[in-house]
Amino acid sequence: MKLNKNELLQIKGGGVSIGVLTLIGAGIVFLIGVIDGYVRPLKCN
């Protein structure tokens, strides 16, 4: 079964957007910073 052009344009996939990847990356970096600050606290100069 082949889909025509209109049917192909109506398909919605489960792709991950750049915004979601950025949000996940920012969350990971934030958690690493919190853990690093808790484990190895440094004084301000």
C-alpha positions as CSV (number, residue, x, y, z in Angstrom):
1,M,0.0,0.0,0.0
2,K,1.4,3.4,-1.0
3,L,0.4,6.7,0.5
4,N,-0.1,9.7,-1.6
5,K,1.4,13.1,-0.8
6,N,-1.5,14.4,1.2
7,E,-1.6,11.3,3.4
8,L,2.2,11.5,4.0
9,L,1.8,15.1,5.2
10,Q,-0.9,14.2,7.7
11,I,1.3,11.6,9.5
12,K,2.4,12.8,12.9
13,G,5.5,11.0,14.3
14,G,6.9,10.5,17.7
15,G,10.1,12.5,17.1
16,V,11.9,14.4,19.9
17,S,12.1,18.1,19.3
18,I,15.2,20.2,19.9
19,G,13.4,22.0,22.8
20,V,12.9,18.7,24.6
21,L,16.5,17.7,24.2
22,T,17.6,21.1,25.4
23,L,15.4,20.9,28.5
24,I,16.7,17.4,29.4
25,G,20.3,18.6,28.9
26,A,19.8,21.6,31.1
27,G,18.2,19.5,33.8
28,I,21.1,17.1,33.8
29,V,23.7,20.0,34.0
30,F,21.7,21.6,36.8
31,L,21.6,18.3,38.8
32,I,25.4,17.8,38.3
33,G,26.0,21.3,39.5
34,V,23.8,20.8,42.6
35,I,25.5,17.5,43.5
36,D,29.0,19.0,42.9
37,G,28.2,22.0,45.1
38,Y,26.9,19.7,47.9
39,V,29.8,17.3,47.7
40,R,32.6,19.9,47.1
41,P,31.6,23.3,48.5
42,L,33.9,26.1,47.6
43,K,34.1,29.5,49.3
44,C,33.5,32.7,47.4
45,N,36.6,34.9,47.0
